[in-house]
């Protein structure tokens, strides 16, 4: 099902001091930020990416753990055609770490308290193009939450949903289909015995 996007971090995430940059979808769609919450694993940021049917995207999706300070490794933007580029809000230069999802999940060990920018910047496997824009979660830090039962370096879980233009979720399609299915059999009455032909004995 289609999940509503976040315009800002939830109140419970205020200690992390993150910000959200919301981008418009391209003509094809967008990776929409739909959830943010603390990660239970020490020293790790986790990114979950799924589609309109709540299923992992195969074979994989490229997640960027960007360095807003300009350090980190240079990452090739890629893509034969870029429908999301710097003219419509995409970063012009990628620096940091590119991590590919496995069964919809990407993880990165974070060793310090410096913030990272996290988003999906994927080259579509079928077309070779960058088709979709992405919301960006900025300044994702690891903080000390041990006094309230958390970890010394507690990272975050960032959840994106790919929402494609014109794509109807499977659940909604099935509900529409059910309207046209004939009601072949009425529900059997309670406390009555029926034979294999469905008639009452």
Number of C-alpha atoms within 10 A of each C-alpha: 14 17 15 11 15 17 14 16 19 12 7 10 14 10 11 20 13 18 16 17 15 18 17 16 21 18 14 16 19 23 27 30 28 19 18 19 15 19 19 15 16 17 21 20 25 20 24 19 28 20 20 19 17 16 12 20 19 13 11 20 25 17 22 24 26 28 20 16 11 12 10 14 13 14 14 10 17 13 16 12 13 17 19 25 17 11 9 13 15 18 14 10 12 21 21 20 18 23 18 18 20 16 16 20 20 22 17 15 12 19 13 11 17 14 20 23 19 26 25 26 24 24 21 16 13 6 11 14 17 22 23 27 29 27 26 23 21 20 20 24 25 26 20 17 15 11 8 7 8 16 19 14 20 23 29 23 19 24 20 26 27 25 23 19 13 9 10 14 16 13 14 12 10 10 10 11 10 10 9 8 8 7 9 6 7 6 7 12 9 6 6 8 11 12 8 7 6 10 9 11 8
